[in-house]
């Protein structure tokens, strides 16, 4: 079993094809193409190569599958972000660059999952939505803390650190909707350009 298969990220900069359990892999494919509400359990079972009773052996409902899938995606994003921060120097500038780069890389390489998590948030039942949003907010607070620390230390100069932090998070999420691996620019070129944009948002000195 590889580290990706076991759920452990070996290197936050390195991406392989996302290896999900069979039901979740089928959910990512079918929900991504047809939407959660446009996908029947039978279609999900066919995509997974299982029977409908087989699906219900693993999950009590289609809602549980969507929630589990979205949590797997956000958990990987947070784990990669934590690794990025741990690998960087303990200065606001270095921490900022490492975290933003990890966010951009994730949304480039995990496009389908990132887009599904954004588009299907309203499909989650209230309790599941609250649990997912609480986990997602952990990710946002990482960036909030770094931007605020940068402002307090004088390394950053934005007058509105919380707004700047959220603008950067939104920009990174947006990358998932338009980035194409076969596009004109390489990942490294795009990273350089987008890091420059985010640095201008926070007023890197």
C-alpha positions in Angstrom: 0.0 0.0 0.0 1.4 3.4 -0.9 1.4 6.4 1.3 -1.4 7.9 -0.8 -3.5 4.8 -0.4 -3.0 4.7 3.3 -4.1 8.4 3.6 -0.6 9.6 4.7 0.9 12.4 2.6 4.6 11.8 2.0 5.6 15.1 0.5 3.3 18.1 0.3 4.8 19.1 -3.1 4.3 15.7 -4.7 1.0 14.5 -6.2 0.0 11.1 -7.5 -3.4 10.1 -8.7 -5.7 10.3 -5.7 -6.3 6.7 -4.5 -9.7 6.6 -2.9 -11.8 3.7 -1.7 -13.9 2.3 -4.5 -17.2 3.9 -3.4 -15.6 7.4 -2.9 -13.7 7.2 -6.2 -17.0 6.4 -7.9 -18.7 9.3 -6.0 -16.0 11.7 -7.1 -16.5 10.7 -10.7 -20.3 10.7 -10.8 -21.0 13.6 -8.5 -18.4 15.6 -10.4 -20.2 14.9 -13.7 -23.8 14.8 -12.8 -23.9 16.6 -9.4 -25.0 15.1 -6.2 -28.7 15.5 -6.8 -28.4 14.3 -10.4 -26.8 11.1 -9.4 -28.8 8.1 -8.3 -27.6 5.4 -6.0 -27.9 2.9 -8.8 -25.6 5.1 -11.0 -23.2 5.3 -8.2 -23.2 1.6 -7.7 -22.6 1.0 -11.4 -19.6 3.4 -11.4 -18.2 1.5 -8.4 -18.8 -1.9 -10.0 -21.1 -2.9 -7.1 -24.7 -3.6 -6.5 -27.0 -1.1 -4.7 -27.1 -3.4 -1.6 -23.3 -3.5 -1.8 -23.2 0.3 -1.6 -25.5 0.3 1.4 -23.3 -2.3 3.1 -20.6 0.4 3.2 -22.7 3.6 3.7 -26.2 4.1 5.1 -27.0 6.8 2.6 -25.9 8.8 -0.4 -25.5 11.8 1.9 -23.0 9.9 4.0 -20.9 9.2 0.9 -20.8 12.8 -0.1 -19.9 13.9 3.4 -17.2 11.3 3.7 -15.7 12.3 0.3 -15.7 16.0 1.2 -14.0 15.2 4.5 -11.3 13.1 2.9 -10.6 16.0 0.5 -10.3 18.7 3.2 -8.3 16.4 5.5 -5.7 16.0 2.8 -5.6 19.7 2.2 -5.0 20.4 5.9 -2.4 17.7 6.2 -0.4 19.1 3.2 -0.7 22.6 4.6 0.6 21.5 8.0 3.5 19.8 6.3 4.3 22.9 4.2 4.4 25.0 7.4 6.6 22.5 9.2 9.1 22.5 6.4 9.4 26.3 6.1 11.5 28.7 8.2 9.7 30.1 11.2 9.2 33.6 9.8 6.0 35.2 8.6 7.3 35.6 5.0 8.5 32.0 4.7 5.4 30.6 6.4 3.1 32.6 4.1 4.9 31.5 0.9 4.9 27.9 2.0 1.2 27.8 2.9 0.0 29.7 -0.2 2.1 27.5 -2.4 0.6 24.4 -0.8 -2.9 25.7 -1.3 -2.3 26.5 -5.0 -0.7 23.1 -5.6 -3.6 21.4 -4.0 -6.2 23.2 -6.1 -4.2 22.5 -9.3 -3.7 18.8 -8.6 -6.9 17.9 -6.8 -9.2 20.0 -9.1 -12.2 17.6 -9.2 -12.3 17.2 -5.5 -11.8 20.9 -4.8 -14.5 21.9 -7.2 -16.9 19.3 -5.9 -16.4 20.4 -2.3 -17.2 24.0 -3.3 -20.2 23.2 -5.5 -21.8 20.6 -3.3 -21.5 22.3 0.1 -25.2 23.2 0.0 -26.1 19.6 -0.6 -24.9 18.6 2.8 -27.5 18.2 5.5 -27.2 20.9 8.2 -25.3 18.8 10.7 -22.8 17.5 8.1 -22.4 21.0 6.6 -21.6 22.4 10.0 -19.0 19.7 10.6 -17.4 20.2 7.2 -17.3 24.0 7.6 -15.7 23.7 11.0 -12.9 21.6 9.5 -12.5 23.9 6.5 -12.3 26.9 8.9 -9.3 25.2 10.5 -7.5 25.6 7.2 -8.6 29.3 7.0 -7.3 30.0 10.5 -3.8 28.8 9.5 -3.6 31.5 6.9 -5.3 34.1 9.2 -2.7 33.6 11.9 0.2 33.9 9.5 -1.1 37.0 7.8 -1.8 38.6 11.2 1.6 37.7 12.5 3.2 39.2 9.4 1.3 42.5 10.0 2.3 42.6 13.6 5.9 41.9 12.8 6.0 44.5 10.0 6.7 41.9 7.3 3.3 42.5 5.8 1.5 45.8 5.4 -2.1 45.2 4.7 -4.5 47.3 6.8 -7.2 44.5 6.7 -5.4 41.2 7.5 -8.6 39.1 7.8 -10.0 40.4 4.5 -6.7 39.8 2.8 -6.4 36.3 4.1 -9.9 35.4 2.9 -9.3 37.0 -0.5 -6.2 34.8 -0.9 -8.0 31.7 0.1 -10.7 32.4 -2.5 -8.2 33.0 -5.2 -6.5 29.7 -4.5 -9.9 27.9 -4.6 -10.7 29.6 -7.9 -7.6 28.1 -9.5 -9.3 24.7 -9.4 -12.0 25.8 -11.8 -9.8 26.9 -14.7 -6.4 25.3 -14.3 -5.6 22.7 -17.0 -2.6 20.4 -16.9 -2.1 20.7 -20.6 -2.4 24.5 -20.6 0.1 27.0 -21.9 1.9 27.6 -18.6 3.7 25.1 -16.3 2.8 24.6 -12.7 6.0 26.4 -11.6 5.2 29.4 -13.9 1.7 29.6 -12.5 2.9 29.3 -8.9 5.4 32.1 -9.4 2.7 34.4 -10.9 0.1 33.6 -8.3 2.5 33.9 -5.4 3.3 37.4 -6.6 -0.4 38.2 -6.7 -1.0 37.0 -3.2 2.1 38.8 -1.9 0.8 42.0 -3.4 -2.5 41.5 -1.6 -0.8 41.3 1.8 1.8 43.9 1.0 5.0 41.9 1.3 7.9 44.2 2.1 
